[in-house]
Amino acid sequence: LRLKHLYNMASDNTYNWGIIGCGLISFDFTNALKKSERCKVVACGARQLEKSKNFAKQFDIPIYNAYDNYDAVSNDPNVDIVYIGTIHPSHYKSVVNALNNGKHVLCEKPIGMNASETLEMIEAARKNNRFLMEGMWTRFFPAYRKARELIQNGEIGDVIHYYGDFGVLMPSAKDVPRLWVNKLGGGAILDLGCYPINPLSWIFGPKLPKKISSIGVIDKKYNIDSVVGVTLIYNEKQYAQISVNFYSNTFQERLISGTKGKIRIESPSHAPTKITLYQNGTTPETMRDIVNIQTFEYKLPSKYNTKFPGSEGFIYQINEVIKCLDEGRIESPNYTFNEILSTMKIMDEIRKQIGLKYPQDDSIKSKL
């Protein structure tokens, strides 16, 4: 969808950003913003004024535009677009408030706690004619784009199977409470699962599978999911498997297998720089053999100080947002509202099956 009018960019041809949340992920994102000549960071907000002021000093944001609350960033008339890098449960209020204040929005994943929140955000974007996107930055890495291109061009034939895992040895609840506390949106599916689940919409289409079968472990102390395994059936041939956990560093790869070959998106697949294409032979004698192997590597942009490895790749997502704003869009054609919503619906169903509920869930009704 496109905006009904051309967006009036600043005279210097830049977009003015406001940063909501001044934590580690916002540090990395803002560092990437500073690398773009098309972006200017003009405001920031945190729950404590001192934290906001320190963030402003680090990134040359006017100190009078460092706020002690999130809403003030969206109310700032100098801000064109906000980036939301807060904990999961606070996304909904900040997104809707920003859109209702006429700001475009890029919100960290998961964009909402459930599909209901996400749908309301999308409706707010449409009502206010403003751009909205979930910050699933992985989608815009050149390696991911190449994998999609290979599949669309039929290089591995019809896709049959997808496997995605994301296990991380997480710090303790004492060190990082948001990962482990239910009311803070903790848990493996929301924090990690969104990564391997997200590709389902471009591999199989933005549709719900016919069947989802989920098993998981609910940590009795913290009431969050710490281990989850999922099988998703799309039809009589196509299926996918997802694995996430908080206790070990897994291979963190994405494997896509088709009738003519397969693709490996190599670790770290949430910030990939390398994929490998394996193609089978075309004769009855060689159709089970790998006869061609191609590797595609894409170096990250120039290295600089980041809190998380690979955060230099935020620039790919930033460039996508800029392009969408330039073209007057309210959603990215490379990550549509339907895709965002389908990912959230799948995560809702997984949580329902393993018995994980958050305060934001009035009810999650199974569609499968």
C-alpha positions in Angstrom: 0.0 0.0 0.0 1.1 3.5 -0.7 0.4 6.8 1.1 -2.2 8.9 -0.5 0.2 11.9 -0.7 3.9 12.3 -1.2 5.6 12.4 2.2 7.3 15.7 2.8 10.9 14.9 3.5 13.1 17.4 5.3 14.9 19.9 3.1 18.2 18.1 3.5 16.6 15.0 2.1 16.8 13.1 5.4 14.3 11.4 7.7 14.3 12.5 11.4 14.2 9.5 13.8 13.1 9.3 17.4 14.4 6.4 19.5 12.0 4.9 22.0 14.0 2.9 24.6 17.7 3.6 25.2 19.0 0.0 25.9 21.5 -2.2 24.2 19.6 -2.9 21.0 18.7 0.7 20.5 22.4 1.5 20.9 23.3 -0.8 18.0 20.4 0.4 15.8 21.2 4.1 16.4 24.8 3.4 15.5 23.6 2.0 12.2 21.3 5.0 11.6 24.3 7.3 12.0 26.0 5.5 9.1 23.2 6.6 6.7 23.3 10.0 5.1 19.5 9.8 4.8 18.8 9.6 8.5 19.1 12.0 11.4 18.5 11.1 15.1 16.7 14.0 16.7 15.1 12.6 19.9 15.2 9.7 22.4 13.2 8.6 25.3 13.7 6.2 28.3 11.9 5.6 31.6 14.7 7.4 33.4 15.8 10.8 32.3 19.4 10.2 33.2 19.6 7.2 30.9 17.9 9.2 28.1 20.4 12.0 28.5 23.4 9.7 28.4 22.1 8.1 25.3 21.6 11.6 23.7 25.2 12.5 24.5 26.5 9.3 22.9 24.7 10.1 19.6 24.8 13.9 19.5 21.1 14.2 20.0 20.0 17.6 21.4 19.8 17.2 25.1 16.5 19.0 25.3 15.1 16.2 23.1 16.1 13.5 25.6 12.8 12.6 27.3 12.0 10.7 30.5 9.1 8.8 28.8 8.2 7.1 25.6 5.2 9.1 24.5 7.1 12.4 24.4 9.2 11.0 21.5 6.1 10.4 19.5 4.7 13.8 20.4 7.9 15.6 19.2 7.0 17.6 16.1 10.5 17.2 14.7 10.3 13.4 14.5 9.2 11.8 11.3 9.7 8.1 12.3 10.2 6.3 15.5 12.2 3.2 16.3 10.9 1.2 19.2 13.5 -0.9 21.0 11.8 -1.5 24.4 10.7 -4.8 26.0 8.0 -6.8 24.2 5.0 -5.9 26.4 5.4 -2.1 25.9 5.5 -2.3 22.0 1.7 -2.1 21.5 1.1 1.1 23.3 4.2 2.8 21.8 3.4 1.7 18.3 -0.3 2.8 18.4 0.5 6.1 20.1 3.2 6.9 17.5 0.9 6.1 14.5 -1.9 8.1 16.0 0.6 11.0 16.3 1.3 10.8 12.6 4.7 9.1 12.9 6.0 6.2 10.8 7.1 3.2 12.9 9.8 0.6 12.9 9.3 -1.7 15.9 11.6 -4.4 17.2 10.4 -8.0 17.0 8.2 -9.4 18.1 6.1 -6.4 17.1 3.4 -7.5 19.6 2.7 -10.0 22.3 0.1 -11.7 20.2 -1.8 -11.5 16.9 -4.6 -9.4 18.3 -2.2 -6.6 19.3 -0.5 -6.9 15.9 -3.7 -6.6 14.0 -4.7 -3.4 15.9 -1.3 -1.9 15.1 -1.8 -2.7 11.4 -5.2 -1.1 11.5 -3.8 2.0 13.2 -1.2 2.2 10.4 -3.9 2.0 7.7 -6.2 4.5 9.5 -3.4 7.0 9.9 -1.8 6.4 6.5 1.6 5.8 8.1 4.4 3.3 7.5 4.7 0.4 9.9 7.1 -2.5 9.9 8.3 -5.1 12.4 12.1 -5.0 12.8 12.8 -8.4 11.4 16.2 -7.2 10.2 17.3 -10.7 9.1 15.0 -10.5 6.1 17.0 -7.7 4.5 20.5 -9.3 4.7 21.9 -9.9 1.2 22.4 -13.6 2.1 18.6 -13.9 2.9 17.6 -12.1 -0.2 19.8 -14.4 -2.3 18.2 -17.5 -0.7 14.7 -16.2 -1.6 15.9 -15.4 -5.1 17.3 -19.0 -5.6 14.0 -20.5 -4.4 11.8 -18.2 -6.5 14.0 -19.0 -9.6 13.4 -22.8 -9.0 17.0 -23.6 -8.3 16.0 -26.3 -5.7 12.7 -27.2 -7.3 9.6 -27.3 -5.2 10.3 -26.7 -1.5 9.5 -29.8 0.6 11.1 -29.2 4.0 12.4 -26.4 6.1 14.3 -26.6 9.4 15.2 -23.7 11.6 16.9 -23.8 15.0 17.9 -21.1 17.5 19.2 -22.1 20.8 21.2 -19.7 22.9 22.8 -20.2 26.3 21.0 -17.3 28.0 22.2 -15.3 31.0 20.4 -15.9 34.3 17.1 -14.2 35.3 19.1 -12.2 37.8 21.3 -10.8 35.0 18.6 -10.3 32.3 15.1 -10.4 33.9 13.2 -9.7 30.7 14.2 -13.1 29.2 12.7 -15.1 32.1 9.9 -13.0 33.6 6.4 -13.7 32.2 5.0 -10.2 32.7 8.1 -8.8 30.9 7.3 -11.0 27.9 10.1 -13.5 28.6 10.3 -16.9 26.9 12.0 -18.7 24.0 9.3 -18.5 21.4 8.9 -14.7 21.5 12.6 -13.9 22.0 14.2 -16.5 19.7 11.4 -18.4 17.9 10.3 -15.4 15.8 13.6 -15.8 13.9 13.2 -19.4 12.6 9.4 -19.0 12.3 9.5 -15.9 10.2 10.9 -17.5 7.0 7.9 -19.7 6.8 5.9 -16.9 5.2 8.3 -16.5 2.2 9.1 -20.2 1.9 5.5 -21.5 2.0 3.5 -18.3 1.7 1.8 -16.0 4.3 -0.7 -18.6 5.3 -1.4 -20.8 8.3 -0.2 -24.4 8.0 -2.9 -27.1 8.0 -1.6 -28.5 11.3 0.8 -27.4 14.0 2.1 -29.9 16.6 4.1 -28.3 19.5 5.8 -29.6 22.6 7.6 -27.5 25.1 8.9 -27.0 28.6 7.3 -24.3 30.8 9.8 -23.2 33.5 7.8 -23.7 36.7 9.7 -20.9 38.6 9.3 -18.2 36.0 6.3 -19.4 33.9 8.0 -19.0 30.6 8.9 -21.4 27.8 12.5 -22.4 27.8 12.5 -25.4 25.4 10.1 -25.7 22.4 9.9 -28.1 19.4 7.4 -27.6 16.6 6.3 -29.4 13.5 4.2 -27.6 10.9 2.3 -29.4 8.1 1.3 -27.3 5.1 0.0 -30.0 2.8 0.7 -33.7 1.9 4.3 -32.9 0.9 5.4 -29.6 2.5 6.4 -29.4 6.2 8.7 -27.5 8.6 10.4 -28.1 11.9 11.4 -25.5 14.5 13.6 -25.8 17.6 14.4 -23.2 20.2 15.9 -23.3 23.7 17.5 -21.1 26.4 20.1 -23.6 27.5 22.6 -24.3 24.7 24.1 -22.7 21.7 22.8 -24.7 18.8 24.0 -24.7 15.2 21.6 -21.8 14.5 21.1 -22.6 10.8 18.3 -22.6 8.3 18.0 -25.6 6.0 15.6 -25.5 3.0 15.2 -28.7 1.0 13.5 -29.1 -2.4 12.9 -31.6 -5.1 16.1 -30.6 -7.0 18.4 -29.5 -4.2 18.8 -27.6 -1.0 20.0 -24.4 0.6 21.9 -23.9 3.8 21.7 -20.5 5.4 24.8 -20.8 7.6 25.3 -19.7 11.2 24.6 -17.2 12.5 21.4 -17.4 10.5 19.7 -14.5 12.3 22.5 -12.3 10.9 23.8 -14.4 7.9 26.7 -13.6 5.6 26.9 -17.0 3.8 24.6 -19.4 2.1 25.4 -22.6 0.2 23.4 -24.1 -2.6 23.4 -27.8 -3.3 21.9 -29.1 -6.5 21.0 -32.6 -7.5 21.7 -34.2 -10.9 18.9 -34.1 -13.6 19.1 -37.7 -14.8 17.6 -40.8 -13.2 21.1 -41.9 -12.3 22.2 -38.6 -10.6 18.9 -37.2 -9.2 19.9 -38.3 -5.7 23.5 -37.1 -6.0 24.8 -33.6 -5.4 26.5 -32.5 -8.6 26.8 -28.8 -8.0 27.7 -26.8 -5.0 27.8 -23.0 -4.9 28.6 -20.7 -2.0 27.5 -17.1 -1.8 29.2 -14.8 0.7 28.3 -11.3 1.7 30.6 -9.4 4.0 29.0 -7.1 6.6 29.4 -3.4 6.2 32.5 -1.8 7.8 33.1 -3.0 11.4 32.4 -0.7 14.4 31.6 -1.0 18.0 28.4 -3.0 18.6 26.7 -4.6 21.7 25.6 -7.6 19.7 27.5 -9.4 16.9 26.4 -8.6 13.4 24.5 -5.5 14.3 26.3 -3.7 11.4 23.6 -5.4 9.3 20.9 -3.1 10.7 21.8 -0.8 7.8 20.1 -3.3 5.3 16.8 -2.9 7.2 17.2 0.9 7.4 17.7 1.1 3.7 14.5 -0.9 3.2 12.6 1.6 5.4 14.0 4.6 3.6 13.1 3.1 0.2 9.5 2.5 1.4 9.2 6.0 2.7 10.6 7.4 -0.5 8.0 5.5 -2.4 5.1 6.5 -0.1 4.4 3.1 1.2 2.7 2.1 4.5 4.0 -1.5 4.3 7.1 -3.1 2.8 6.5 -5.2 -0.2 9.3 -7.4 1.1 7.7 -7.9 4.5 3.9 -7.3 4.2 1.4 -6.9 6.9 0.0 -10.4 6.0 3.4 -11.9 6.6 3.9 -10.1 10.0 0.4 -11.3 11.1 0.9 -14.9 9.9 4.1 -15.2 12.0 2.3 -13.9 15.1 -0.7 -16.3 14.5 1.7 -19.2 14.3 3.4 -18.2 17.6 0.0 -17.7 19.2 -0.9 -21.3 18.3 2.4 -22.7 19.5 2.0 -20.9 22.9 -1.6 -22.2 23.2 -0.5 -25.8 22.6 2.3 -25.7 25.2 0.2 -23.8 27.7 2.0 -20.5 27.8 -0.1 -17.4 28.5 0.8 -13.7 29.0 -1.3 -11.0 30.7 -2.0 -9.5 27.3 -3.8 -12.7 26.1 -7.5 -12.4 26.9 -7.9 -15.6 24.8 -6.1 -17.3 22.0 -8.4 -19.5 20.1 -7.0 -22.3 18.0 -7.6 -21.9 14.3 -6.1 -25.3 13.4 
